[in-house]
Amino acid sequence: MKPFIFSIVLLVAIVIFYFSLKKLYKGLLIGKPENRFNKILERLKNVLVVALAQSKLFREPVAGLMHAFIFWGFCALLIVVIESIIQGFYPYFSFNFLGYFYSAITFTQDLFGLLVVTGVLIAVFRRFILKVPRLHSEKDGNMDAAFILSLIFIVIVSMFGQNIHNYHTDSYAYRFVSDFLRSSLEIKKSHIVYEYFWWIHIVTILVFLNYLPYSKHLHVLTSIPNVFFAKLKSEKNVLKPLNLEDETATVFGALDIEHLSWKQLFDSYTCTECGRCTAACPANYTGKKLSPRKIIMDVRHRVHDLTFYGDNQSIKEKVLIHNYISDEEIWACTTCNACVTECPVLIEHIDTIVDLRRGLVLTESNFPSELNVVFRNLETNFTPWAFSYMDRSAWAEGLDVKIASEDNSPELLFWVGCAGSFDERYKKVSRSIVKILKSAGIDFKILGTEEKCNGDAARRLGNEYLAQMLINENIQTLEKYNVKKILTACPHCYHSLKNEYPQFGGKYEVVHHTELISQLIKDGQLKISQEIKSQVTYHDSCYLGRYNEIYDSPRQTLTSVNGIELKEMKRSFDKGFCCGAGGGRMFLEEKEGKRINIERTEEALSLNVDTIATACPFCMTMLSDGVKAKDAIEQVKVKDIAEIVAESIE
């Protein structure tokens, strides 16, 4: 009788689960195609390191351990679930025939059962007692979490109940927890009680399985595939180019989910709603509407609405960007990459945000009014500011700097950048770099008036058309002079030239000035002898750090200068806090909440240092403004690393 009843229960559960998955798959088909099946071995390595080893979760040790207990526990207990399912058809079945291997199975079963219970209790304590802020999302999932945690707890308790009353031949079994409970509580084995726990165990697992597709815990099913399909190292943190010559396209960028790729929709399925992204977001931290978690959840809600209620006219008339996500949320993003760095399942938040910006700019011509001037300047002056491109090399007057047009194959091209060419403060950094290069005996040249903005700001602001125009024109110039190696002082120029120009055929060896200076000092090619007595804190640029993992060379350079004492801010390295200028925010006013640069400046000033070191023109501007706003100009100086090194050269 038991096999017959179980067969019906299992069949019903499988059929319901199948149709739930079919609905989810139907939702993915709304998105655009994208190839994420290349480089299988590299993708499998990602799965091993990120998904199975839980590496990103351990960025928060307690939460990571809690989740690892539950995840690894369920992985280890899969064989127990299989054994229980087989027993539904053959009640006396057991893996006991595996001999001593079965001893290992039963031992790990009890061990991981304990770990899962521990993980569940920690999760309950964190969510309902400590009430960790990031765990409470915009659409509070406490009831959902409580239900899931209850199901997990019941699965483990019923497993221990089965083991205590197990009546199978268990000559090789080693269930130390179950045996201890049975002996200490003087419980006698009971076939009826065993069957009772068996049914609870199986039914709870089937309920759990069929609840997942409608729960925020859908990531139990999708997280490993999402890690597999995530961007690989060569593509990581790089925006996808738009085909602007596609005459069939009615929308450039994205306004609704059909304009996003299936992978971006799959990201929304995988969001664990853990809130790590939002907790790390500088815009959210300083009181802006933007929440990276909400952006991804809103994509999921839109997919759900179209999949389940697509025939409803009011649902059809809505679009993602205006009805689910507000324009203000999209424009608040600094593209600092903190959300992507913190996400334990490798969701690509910034790709979605920039695609929505592209939709607003390219399709609707709908963007903040301040950007009219920025875009116009980029088109006519090839810089975000209203300076004539003819003055681009004026900063180098009197420095005997050679122009590339004088030599078609420069050994090293110094890409000065817009700030280094026009910003009065950052011109000093450009001059310091020239001093360093000449002191090290390095032959270099600049493009002069032929250099144009690298296109980063236009691209992150959604104006892909303008960005591609600038990129292609720069590539033509670089090819004309047969440029192979480029030095730049701007992390935004660095990232674009190194990682995004190859999309358009421009492949170069690109180094940031902090990398080159550090290497010159190591090689003894650059002699620094002047002592500089100073307490310094270094601010990590997002585009240098999180985007390109350059953390050591700036610090090594600073500590190589005699007399400098380096102090680290609490939020540093890959947990560094954005200055607020990335993603084109340099050219937009902050009208909501606290200014991001003030938050970062206050953190630096709390260390009582006399110098804030930077390695980015945007960071220098934002932190200098912050120091002025805090009336600390007399106490604290903001200097680029190149300036500090230049001062230490005789």
Secondary structure in CASP SS format (residue, H / E / C, confidence):
PFRMAT SS
TARGET T0000
AUTHOR 0000-0000-0000
METHOD secondary structure of the structure
MODEL  1
M C 1.00
K H 1.00
P H 1.00
F H 1.00
I H 1.00
F H 1.00
S H 1.00
I H 1.00
V H 1.00
L H 1.00
L H 1.00
V H 1.00
A H 1.00
I H 1.00
V H 1.00
I H 1.00
F H 1.00
Y H 1.00
F H 1.00
S H 1.00
L H 1.00
K H 1.00
K H 1.00
L H 1.00
Y H 1.00
K H 1.00
G H 1.00
L H 1.00
L C 1.00
I C 1.00
G C 1.00
K E 1.00
P C 1.00
E C 1.00
N C 1.00
R C 1.00
F C 1.00
N C 1.00
K C 1.00
I H 1.00
L H 1.00
E H 1.00
R H 1.00
L H 1.00
K H 1.00
N H 1.00
V H 1.00
L H 1.00
V H 1.00
V H 1.00
A H 1.00
L H 1.00
A C 1.00
Q C 1.00
S C 1.00
K C 1.00
L H 1.00
F H 1.00
R H 1.00
E C 1.00
P H 1.00
V H 1.00
A H 1.00
G H 1.00
L H 1.00
M H 1.00
H H 1.00
A H 1.00
F H 1.00
I H 1.00
F H 1.00
W H 1.00
G H 1.00
F H 1.00
C H 1.00
A H 1.00
L C 1.00
L H 1.00
I H 1.00
V H 1.00
V H 1.00
I H 1.00
E H 1.00
S H 1.00
I H 1.00
I H 1.00
Q H 1.00
G H 1.00
F H 1.00
Y C 1.00
P C 1.00
Y C 1.00
F C 1.00
S C 1.00
F H 1.00
N H 1.00
F H 1.00
L H 1.00
G C 1.00
Y H 1.00
F H 1.00
Y H 1.00
S H 1.00
A H 1.00
I H 1.00
T H 1.00
F H 1.00
T H 1.00
Q H 1.00
D H 1.00
L H 1.00
F H 1.00
G H 1.00
L H 1.00
L H 1.00
V H 1.00
V H 1.00
T H 1.00
G H 1.00
V H 1.00
L H 1.00
I H 1.00
A H 1.00
V H 1.00
F H 1.00
R H 1.00
R H 1.00
F H 1.00
I H 1.00
L H 1.00
K C 1.00
V C 1.00
P H 1.00
R H 1.00
L H 1.00
H C 1.00
S C 1.00
E C 1.00
K C 1.00
D C 1.00
G C 1.00
N H 1.00
M H 1.00
D H 1.00
A H 1.00
A H 1.00
F H 1.00
I H 1.00
L H 1.00
S H 1.00
L H 1.00
I H 1.00
F H 1.00
I H 1.00
V H 1.00
I H 1.00
V H 1.00
S H 1.00
M H 1.00
F H 1.00
G H 1.00
Q H 1.00
N H 1.00
I H 1.00
H C 1.00
N C 1.00
Y C 1.00
H C 1.00
T C 1.00
D C 1.00
S C 1.00
Y C 1.00
A C 1.00
Y C 1.00
R C 1.00
F H 1.00
V H 1.00
S H 1.00
D H 1.00
F H 1.00
L H 1.00
R H 1.00
S H 1.00
S H 1.00
L C 1.00
E C 1.00
I C 1.00
K C 1.00
K C 1.00
S C 1.00
H H 1.00
I H 1.00
V H 1.00
Y H 1.00
E H 1.00
Y H 1.00
F H 1.00
W H 1.00
W H 1.00
I H 1.00
H H 1.00
I H 1.00
V H 1.00
T H 1.00
I H 1.00
L H 1.00
V H 1.00
F H 1.00
L H 1.00
N H 1.00
Y H 1.00
L H 1.00
P H 1.00
Y H 1.00
S C 1.00
K H 1.00
H H 1.00
L H 1.00
H H 1.00
V H 1.00
L H 1.00
T H 1.00
S H 1.00
I H 1.00
P H 1.00
N H 1.00
V H 1.00
F H 1.00
F C 1.00
A C 1.00
K C 1.00
L C 1.00
K C 1.00
S C 1.00
E C 1.00
K C 1.00
N C 1.00
V C 1.00
L C 1.00
K C 1.00
P C 1.00
L C 1.00
N C 1.00
L C 1.00
E C 1.00
D C 1.00
E C 1.00
T C 1.00
A C 1.00
T C 1.00
V C 1.00
F C 1.00
G C 1.00
A C 1.00
L C 1.00
D C 1.00
I H 1.00
E H 1.00
H H 1.00
L C 1.00
S E 1.00
W H 1.00
K H 1.00
Q H 1.00
L H 1.00
F H 1.00
D H 1.00
S H 1.00
Y H 1.00
T H 1.00
C C 1.00
T C 1.00
E C 1.00
C C 1.00
G C 1.00
R H 1.00
C H 1.00
T H 1.00
A H 1.00
A H 1.00
C C 1.00
P H 1.00
A H 1.00
N H 1.00
Y H 1.00
T C 1.00
G C 1.00
K C 1.00
K C 1.00
L C 1.00
S C 1.00
P H 1.00
R H 1.00
K H 1.00
I H 1.00
I H 1.00
M H 1.00
D H 1.00
V H 1.00
R H 1.00
H H 1.00
R H 1.00
V H 1.00
H H 1.00
D H 1.00
L H 1.00
T H 1.00
F H 1.00
Y H 1.00
G C 1.00
D C 1.00
N C 1.00
Q H 1.00
S H 1.00
I H 1.00
K H 1.00
E H 1.00
K C 1.00
V C 1.00
L H 1.00
I H 1.00
H H 1.00
N H 1.00
Y H 1.00
I C 1.00
S C 1.00
D H 1.00
E H 1.00
E H 1.00
I H 1.00
W H 1.00
A C 1.00
C C 1.00
T C 1.00
T C 1.00
C C 1.00
N C 1.00
A H 1.00
C H 1.00
V H 1.00
T H 1.00
E H 1.00
C C 1.00
P C 1.00
V C 1.00
L C 1.00
I C 1.00
E C 1.00
H H 1.00
I H 1.00
D H 1.00
T H 1.00
I H 1.00
V H 1.00
D H 1.00
L H 1.00
R H 1.00
R H 1.00
G H 1.00
L H 1.00
V H 1.00
L H 1.00
T H 1.00
E C 1.00
S C 1.00
N C 1.00
F C 1.00
P C 1.00
S C 1.00
E H 1.00
L H 1.00
N H 1.00
V H 1.00
V H 1.00
F H 1.00
R H 1.00
N H 1.00
L H 1.00
E H 1.00
T H 1.00
N C 1.00
F C 1.00
T C 1.00
P C 1.00
W C 1.00
A C 1.00
F C 1.00
S C 1.00
Y H 1.00
M H 1.00
D H 1.00
R C 1.00
S C 1.00
A H 1.00
W H 1.00
A H 1.00
E C 1.00
G C 1.00
L C 1.00
D C 1.00
V C 1.00
K C 1.00
I E 1.00
A H 1.00
S H 1.00
E H 1.00
D C 1.00
N C 1.00
S C 1.00
P C 1.00
E C 1.00
L C 1.00
L E 1.00
F E 1.00
W E 1.00
V C 1.00
G H 1.00
C H 1.00
A H 1.00
G H 1.00
S H 1.00
F H 1.00
D C 1.00
E H 1.00
R H 1.00
Y H 1.00
K H 1.00
K H 1.00
V H 1.00
S H 1.00
R H 1.00
S H 1.00
I H 1.00
V H 1.00
K H 1.00
I H 1.00
L H 1.00
K H 1.00
S H 1.00
A C 1.00
G C 1.00
I C 1.00
D C 1.00
F C 1.00
K E 1.00
I E 1.00
L C 1.00
G H 1.00
T H 1.00
E H 1.00
E C 1.00
K C 1.00
C C 1.00
N C 1.00
G C 1.00
D H 1.00
A H 1.00
A H 1.00
R H 1.00
R H 1.00
L C 1.00
G C 1.00
N C 1.00
E H 1.00
Y H 1.00
L H 1.00
A H 1.00
Q H 1.00
M H 1.00
L H 1.00
I H 1.00
N H 1.00
E H 1.00
N H 1.00
I H 1.00
Q H 1.00
T H 1.00
L H 1.00
E H 1.00
K H 1.00
Y C 1.00
N C 1.00
V C 1.00
K C 1.00
K E 1.00
I E 1.00
L E 1.00
T E 1.00
A C 1.00
C C 1.00
P H 1.00
H H 1.00
C H 1.00
Y H 1.00
H H 1.00
S H 1.00
L H 1.00
K H 1.00
N H 1.00
E H 1.00
Y H 1.00
P H 1.00
Q H 1.00
F H 1.00
G C 1.00
G C 1.00
K C 1.00
Y C 1.00
E E 1.00
V E 1.00
V E 1.00
H E 1.00
H H 1.00
T H 1.00
E H 1.00
L H 1.00
I H 1.00
S H 1.00
Q H 1.00
L H 1.00
I H 1.00
K H 1.00
D C 1.00
G C 1.00
Q C 1.00
L C 1.00
K C 1.00
I C 1.00
S C 1.00
Q C 1.00
E C 1.00
I C 1.00
K C 1.00
S E 1.00
Q E 1.00
V E 1.00
T E 1.00
Y E 1.00
H C 1.00
D C 1.00
S C 1.00
C C 1.00
Y C 1.00
L C 1.00
G C 1.00
R C 1.00
Y C 1.00
N C 1.00
E C 1.00
I C 1.00
Y C 1.00
D H 1.00
S H 1.00
P H 1.00
R H 1.00
Q H 1.00
T H 1.00
L H 1.00
T H 1.00
S C 1.00
V C 1.00
N C 1.00
G C 1.00
I E 1.00
E E 1.00
L E 1.00
K E 1.00
E C 1.00
M C 1.00
K C 1.00
R C 1.00
S C 1.00
F H 1.00
D H 1.00
K H 1.00
G C 1.00
F C 1.00
C C 1.00
C C 1.00
G C 1.00
A C 1.00
G C 1.00
G C 1.00
G C 1.00
R H 1.00
M H 1.00
F H 1.00
L C 1.00
E C 1.00
E C 1.00
K C 1.00
E C 1.00
G C 1.00
K C 1.00
R C 1.00
I H 1.00
N H 1.00
I H 1.00
E H 1.00
R H 1.00
T H 1.00
E H 1.00
E H 1.00
A H 1.00
L H 1.00
S C 1.00
L C 1.00
N C 1.00
V C 1.00
D C 1.00
T E 1.00
I E 1.00
A E 1.00
T E 1.00
A C 1.00
C C 1.00
P H 1.00
F H 1.00
C H 1.00
M H 1.00
T H 1.00
M H 1.00
L H 1.00
S H 1.00
D H 1.00
G H 1.00
V H 1.00
K H 1.00
A H 1.00
K C 1.00
D C 1.00
A C 1.00
I C 1.00
E C 1.00
Q C 1.00
V C 1.00
K E 1.00
V E 1.00
K E 1.00
D E 1.00
I H 1.00
A H 1.00
E H 1.00
I H 1.00
V H 1.00
A H 1.00
E H 1.00
S H 1.00
I C 1.00
E C 1.00
END
